[in-house]
Amino acid sequence: MEAAAALNESGAAAPRLPAGGGGGGGGNGSASLELSSRPPAPAALNPWDVMLCVSGTAIACENALVVAIICYSPALRTPMFVLVGSLATADLLAGLGLILNFVFQYVIRSETVSLLTVGFLVASFAASVSSLLAITVDRYLSLYNALTYYSERTVLCIHTMLAGAWGVSLCLGLLPVLGWNCLHDRAACSVVRPLTKSNVTLLSASFFLIFLIMLHLYIEICKIVCRHAHQIALQQHFLTASHYVTTKKGVSTLAIILGTFGASWLPFAIYCVVGDPEYPSVYTYATLLPATYNSMINPIIYAYRNQEIQRSMWVLFCGCFQAKVSFRSRSPSDV
């Protein structure tokens, strides 16, 4: 989402990053990250850009495997796996965008291509965050409307959510491409060039809204999980130790999921609002890099932990399923 930051530190003219900026923050000139590039003077290789490219490569490989597994396995066609596939696809595109940004920044230097790259990154990360929100809504519905969850209405709701999420993400990605950028007005630049201050403020505000909605839904999920566990225990006429263990495990897992998401994105979203383009670029890099890690962690949390996907991986890589390995089908509400 806000990590539209395709990053370019170079030692050319004063409005751009100063010479020696490869270490991230040296010099006195404008130090915000710059996504645009110009033909003169080859850019010095920035270690931060290398780390972003490596991060993008890892993200692309992880999520490409998830997409391949879901496409390969006919059994993974439930609404839950459609959402996981949407998340993996968005993160895969984000990883490819980070790689392309590095290539177009240091190999093929073009202002037009740079704008297309940043738009691609904005759309990809926005789709990733939106897919996380859709997964949270799906988990809530699977608990709140457990009896009617596996209905055609749920499938329609899921597809509508995804269509809206990708549509909005595409629109956000087109904004800088269609002219909402600071290429011709340096005073309007944000800490992430060529995005304007108003653009990153919109993206950050959208993230804060999504984060608050997810926080509210996960709190409601915790209440439902605790209530269900308590009711089951009461039906057995006593509260067992397993009741507390199960409830604590579920709440802890939800806390890890939301905590990971917040820890990855909140620093960058906050810095995009309060940061100044004159601040050293190391601040932007240091908040952006952890944001990309969220796309690296997503497949572990939402895909590889799922036992249906684990079974499909056995089939995909081993060519056969070992009957002695026990797998339990999981529902969307499993946390």
Solvent accessible surface area in square Angstrom, and as a share of the most:
residue,aa,sasa,rsa
1,M,3,0.01
2,E,0,0.00
3,A,0,0.00
4,A,0,0.00
5,A,0,0.00
6,A,1,0.00
7,L,0,0.00
8,N,2,0.01
9,E,6,0.02
10,S,7,0.04
11,G,39,0.38
12,A,43,0.33
13,A,51,0.39
14,A,86,0.66
15,P,57,0.36
16,R,5,0.02
17,L,0,0.00
18,P,26,0.17
19,A,79,0.61
20,G,66,0.63
21,G,4,0.04
22,G,17,0.16
23,G,62,0.60
24,G,8,0.08
25,G,23,0.22
26,G,38,0.36
27,G,54,0.52
28,N,157,0.80
29,G,29,0.27
30,S,11,0.07
31,A,7,0.06
32,S,1,0.01
33,L,0,0.00
34,E,2,0.01
35,L,5,0.03
36,S,1,0.01
37,S,3,0.02
38,R,89,0.32
39,P,111,0.70
40,P,88,0.55
41,A,57,0.44
42,P,127,0.80
43,A,18,0.14
44,A,68,0.53
45,L,108,0.54
46,N,0,0.00
47,P,73,0.46
48,W,46,0.16
49,D,4,0.02
50,V,52,0.30
51,M,82,0.37
52,L,6,0.03
53,C,24,0.15
54,V,93,0.53
55,S,4,0.03
56,G,0,0.00
57,T,61,0.35
58,A,36,0.28
59,I,0,0.00
60,A,9,0.07
61,C,85,0.51
62,E,40,0.18
63,N,1,0.01
64,A,42,0.33
65,L,51,0.25
66,V,0,0.00
67,V,34,0.19
68,A,47,0.36
69,I,0,0.00
70,I,17,0.09
71,C,88,0.53
72,Y,112,0.43
73,S,10,0.06
74,P,108,0.68
75,A,79,0.61
76,L,3,0.01
77,R,127,0.47
78,T,55,0.32
79,P,18,0.11
80,M,25,0.11
81,F,8,0.03
82,V,44,0.25
83,L,2,0.01
84,V,10,0.06
85,G,13,0.12
86,S,13,0.08
87,L,4,0.02
88,A,3,0.02
89,T,47,0.27
90,A,0,0.00
91,D,0,0.00
92,L,32,0.16
93,L,50,0.25
94,A,0,0.00
95,G,0,0.00
96,L,72,0.36
97,G,0,0.00
98,L,4,0.02
99,I,45,0.23
100,L,76,0.38
101,N,13,0.07
102,F,41,0.17
103,V,49,0.28
104,F,47,0.20
105,Q,7,0.03
106,Y,42,0.16
107,V,107,0.62
108,I,90,0.46
109,R,41,0.15
110,S,33,0.22
111,E,61,0.27
112,T,93,0.54
113,V,38,0.22
114,S,9,0.06
115,L,24,0.12
116,L,97,0.48
117,T,8,0.05
118,V,0,0.00
119,G,5,0.05
120,F,74,0.31
121,L,0,0.00
122,V,1,0.01
123,A,19,0.15
124,S,3,0.02
125,F,0,0.00
126,A,3,0.02
127,A,0,0.00
128,S,2,0.01
129,V,0,0.00
130,S,20,0.13
131,S,0,0.00
132,L,2,0.01
133,L,36,0.18
134,A,4,0.03
135,I,9,0.05
136,T,0,0.00
137,V,32,0.19
138,D,2,0.01
139,R,19,0.07
140,Y,40,0.15
141,L,39,0.20
142,S,11,0.07
143,L,24,0.12
144,Y,137,0.52
145,N,59,0.30
146,A,56,0.43
147,L,182,0.90
148,T,88,0.51
149,Y,6,0.02
150,Y,157,0.60
151,S,42,0.27
152,E,155,0.70
153,R,202,0.74
154,T,15,0.09
155,V,60,0.34
156,L,122,0.61
157,C,50,0.30
158,I,0,0.00
159,H,90,0.40
160,T,85,0.49
161,M,46,0.21
162,L,18,0.09
163,A,69,0.54
164,G,39,0.37
165,A,15,0.12
166,W,79,0.28
167,G,34,0.33
168,V,89,0.51
169,S,1,0.01
170,L,104,0.52
171,C,80,0.48
172,L,25,0.12
173,G,3,0.03
174,L,72,0.36
175,L,53,0.26
176,P,0,0.00
177,V,46,0.27
178,L,139,0.69
179,G,51,0.49
180,W,81,0.28
181,N,26,0.13
182,C,2,0.01
183,L,17,0.09
184,H,172,0.77
185,D,77,0.40
186,R,62,0.23
187,A,88,0.68
188,A,32,0.25
189,C,0,0.00
190,S,3,0.02
191,V,2,0.01
192,V,0,0.00
193,R,9,0.03
194,P,1,0.01
195,L,0,0.00
196,T,10,0.06
197,K,93,0.39
198,S,61,0.39
199,N,2,0.01
200,V,1,0.00
201,T,65,0.38
202,L,74,0.37
203,L,1,0.01
204,S,0,0.00
205,A,52,0.40
206,S,31,0.20
207,F,0,0.00
208,F,64,0.27
209,L,108,0.54
210,I,22,0.11
211,F,32,0.13
212,L,108,0.54
213,I,66,0.34
214,M,1,0.00
215,L,65,0.32
216,H,106,0.47
217,L,22,0.11
218,Y,6,0.02
219,I,82,0.42
220,E,46,0.21
221,I,0,0.00
222,C,27,0.16
223,K,108,0.46
224,I,8,0.04
225,V,25,0.14
226,C,47,0.28
227,R,120,0.44
228,H,70,0.31
229,A,17,0.13
230,H,76,0.34
231,Q,87,0.39
232,I,99,0.50
233,A,4,0.03
234,L,96,0.48
235,Q,137,0.61
236,Q,94,0.42
237,H,166,0.74
238,F,120,0.50
239,L,73,0.36
240,T,37,0.22
241,A,79,0.61
242,S,69,0.45
243,H,24,0.11
244,Y,127,0.48
245,V,98,0.56
246,T,81,0.47
247,T,20,0.12
248,K,151,0.64
249,K,140,0.60
250,G,7,0.07
251,V,53,0.31
252,S,48,0.31
253,T,19,0.11
254,L,3,0.01
255,A,63,0.49
256,I,111,0.56
257,I,4,0.02
258,L,20,0.10
259,G,40,0.39
260,T,29,0.17
261,F,6,0.02
262,G,5,0.04
263,A,72,0.56
264,S,7,0.05
265,W,2,0.01
266,L,49,0.24
267,P,57,0.36
268,F,0,0.00
269,A,0,0.00
270,I,85,0.43
271,Y,26,0.10
272,C,7,0.04
273,V,71,0.41
274,V,100,0.57
275,G,16,0.16
276,D,50,0.26
277,P,17,0.10
278,E,107,0.48
279,Y,97,0.37
280,P,45,0.28
281,S,1,0.00
282,V,40,0.23
283,Y,108,0.41
284,T,1,0.01
285,Y,1,0.00
286,A,49,0.38
287,T,24,0.14
288,L,0,0.00
289,L,14,0.07
290,P,43,0.27
291,A,0,0.00
292,T,0,0.00
293,Y,86,0.33
294,N,3,0.02
295,S,1,0.01
296,M,47,0.21
297,I,56,0.28
298,N,4,0.02
299,P,4,0.03
300,I,87,0.44
301,I,20,0.10
302,Y,17,0.06
303,A,1,0.00
304,Y,45,0.17
305,R,87,0.32
306,N,13,0.07
307,Q,48,0.21
308,E,23,0.10
309,I,0,0.00
310,Q,59,0.26
311,R,79,0.29
312,S,11,0.07
313,M,49,0.22
314,W,81,0.29
315,V,50,0.29
316,L,59,0.29
317,F,127,0.53
318,C,67,0.40
319,G,64,0.61
320,C,76,0.45
321,F,83,0.35
322,Q,66,0.29
323,A,94,0.73
324,K,177,0.75
325,V,41,0.24
326,S,106,0.68
327,F,36,0.15
328,R,141,0.51
329,S,77,0.50
330,R,42,0.15
331,S,40,0.26
332,P,7,0.05
333,S,23,0.15
334,D,38,0.20
335,V,26,0.15
